[in-house]
Amino acid sequence: MKLAIIGASFGQEKLCIKARNMGIETIGFAWSKGATCKDLFNKFYDISILDYEKIIDICKQEKVDGVVSNASDLTTEAASYIADALKLPCTPYSVIKKIFDKHSVRELTQNIENLHQIAYYEYNGQKPAFLPCIIKPISGNGKKGVSFVST
């Protein structure tokens, strides 16, 4: 079995080790600079993780059985796009794009029983509905781009 892993940062290290322990051949894709776990892959391609079409071509040549990531929004999006294009099992790229839209996800999940959400609204440039508040970008996840606004 061959597994393409998008990204080679610290976040991918456990994934590489687990795959190796399971006897799975790993093929890594990332820039060499900063690729802290590039030596853990069976093969490593020094390439931008955003060069989807080139990675797809390499994955076809390598006859990979799966495409995964374990590190960030960027690598998750890339892995989904590439796996989807190769018709491999994955969370479809269209779903990943929807999940990254926080407002859309909150709207879709607002009526789920026992799922308690914090108050939120989509800011449209007008005076904030309430202060102080936390501003989060609609796209992405985690703490990236989060601001506290008191006035």
C-alpha positions as CSV (number, residue, x, y, z in Angstrom):
1,M,0.0,0.0,0.0
2,K,1.2,3.5,-0.8
3,L,0.1,6.6,1.0
4,A,0.6,10.2,-0.2
5,I,1.0,12.6,2.8
6,I,0.6,16.3,2.1
7,G,3.0,18.3,4.2
8,A,6.1,17.4,6.1
9,S,6.0,19.5,9.3
10,F,6.0,18.4,12.9
11,G,2.2,17.7,12.6
12,Q,2.9,14.9,10.1
13,E,5.5,13.1,12.2
14,K,3.2,10.7,14.1
15,L,1.3,10.0,10.8
16,C,4.6,9.0,9.1
17,I,5.7,6.8,12.0
18,K,2.3,5.1,12.3
19,A,2.2,4.4,8.6
20,R,5.8,3.0,8.7
21,N,4.9,0.7,11.6
22,M,1.9,-0.6,9.7
23,G,4.1,-1.4,6.7
24,I,2.6,1.4,4.5
25,E,4.9,3.1,2.0
26,T,4.8,6.8,2.4
27,I,5.3,9.5,-0.2
28,G,5.7,13.1,1.2
29,F,5.0,16.3,-0.6
30,A,6.2,19.7,0.7
31,W,9.0,22.2,0.3
32,S,12.3,20.8,1.7
33,K,12.9,24.0,3.8
34,G,11.2,23.5,7.1
35,A,10.2,19.9,6.3
36,T,11.0,18.6,9.8
37,C,10.0,15.0,9.0
38,K,11.0,14.6,5.4
39,D,13.4,11.8,6.3
40,L,10.6,9.7,7.7
41,F,9.0,9.2,4.2
42,N,10.0,6.4,1.9
43,K,10.0,9.0,-0.9
44,F,9.9,12.8,-0.7
45,Y,9.0,15.4,-3.3
46,D,10.3,18.9,-2.8
47,I,7.2,20.7,-4.1
48,S,4.6,23.3,-3.1
49,I,1.6,21.6,-1.5
50,L,-0.4,24.1,-3.5
51,D,0.7,22.6,-6.8
52,Y,-2.2,20.3,-6.9
53,E,-2.0,19.2,-10.5
54,K,1.7,18.3,-10.3
55,I,1.0,16.3,-7.1
56,I,-1.9,14.6,-8.8
57,D,0.3,13.6,-11.7
58,I,3.0,12.2,-9.3
59,C,0.4,10.3,-7.3
60,K,-0.9,8.7,-10.5
61,Q,2.7,7.7,-11.5
62,E,3.3,6.4,-8.0
63,K,-0.1,4.6,-7.9
64,V,-1.0,5.8,-4.5
65,D,-3.8,4.2,-2.6
66,G,-4.7,7.1,-0.4
67,V,-3.9,10.8,0.2
68,V,-4.0,12.2,3.8
69,S,-2.8,15.1,5.9
70,N,-2.6,15.7,9.7
71,A,-1.4,19.3,10.1
72,S,-3.4,22.3,9.0
73,D,-6.3,23.7,7.0
74,L,-4.0,24.2,4.0
75,T,-2.8,20.6,4.0
76,T,-6.3,19.3,4.7
77,E,-7.7,21.2,1.8
78,A,-4.9,20.0,-0.5
79,A,-5.2,16.4,0.5
80,S,-9.0,16.5,0.0
81,Y,-8.7,18.1,-3.5
82,I,-6.0,15.6,-4.6
83,A,-7.8,12.5,-3.3
84,D,-11.0,13.7,-4.8
85,A,-9.4,14.2,-8.2
86,L,-7.9,10.8,-8.0
87,K,-11.2,9.3,-7.0
88,L,-9.8,7.9,-3.7
89,P,-11.7,7.7,-0.5
90,C,-11.8,11.1,1.2
91,T,-13.9,13.8,2.6
92,P,-15.0,15.4,-0.7
93,Y,-13.4,18.7,-1.5
94,S,-16.8,20.4,-1.8
95,V,-17.5,19.3,1.8
96,I,-14.1,20.6,3.0
97,K,-14.8,24.0,1.5
98,K,-18.1,24.1,3.2
99,I,-16.6,23.1,6.6
100,F,-14.1,26.0,6.4
101,D,-17.0,28.5,6.3
102,K,-17.7,28.9,10.0
103,H,-21.0,30.9,9.4
104,S,-22.4,28.3,7.1
105,V,-21.5,25.5,9.6
106,R,-23.2,27.3,12.4
107,E,-26.3,27.9,10.3
108,L,-26.4,24.2,9.4
109,T,-26.0,23.0,12.9
110,Q,-28.0,25.5,14.9
111,N,-31.0,23.1,15.4
112,I,-29.1,20.0,16.5
113,E,-30.4,18.9,19.8
114,N,-27.8,19.1,22.7
115,L,-25.3,21.1,20.5
116,H,-24.9,24.4,22.4
117,Q,-23.4,27.2,20.3
118,I,-22.2,30.5,21.5
119,A,-23.9,33.6,20.3
120,Y,-22.7,34.6,16.8
121,Y,-23.6,36.7,13.8
122,E,-22.0,37.5,10.5
123,Y,-20.5,40.9,10.6
124,N,-21.4,43.1,7.6
125,G,-19.3,46.2,8.4
126,Q,-21.9,47.9,10.6
127,K,-21.6,48.7,14.3
128,P,-21.1,45.3,16.2
129,A,-24.2,43.9,17.7
130,F,-22.5,43.7,21.1
131,L,-19.2,44.6,22.8
132,P,-16.9,43.3,23.9
133,C,-16.8,40.6,21.3
134,I,-14.5,38.1,19.6
135,I,-14.0,38.5,15.8
136,K,-13.2,35.3,13.9
137,P,-12.7,35.1,10.2
138,I,-15.4,33.0,8.4
139,S,-12.8,30.7,6.8
140,G,-10.4,28.4,8.5
141,N,-10.3,27.2,12.0
142,G,-8.3,27.5,15.2
143,K,-7.0,30.8,16.5
144,K,-5.8,32.2,13.1
145,G,-7.1,35.7,12.6
146,V,-9.0,35.9,15.9
147,S,-9.3,39.3,17.5
148,F,-10.8,40.6,20.7
149,V,-12.7,43.9,20.3
150,S,-13.6,46.0,23.3
151,T,-14.5,49.3,21.8
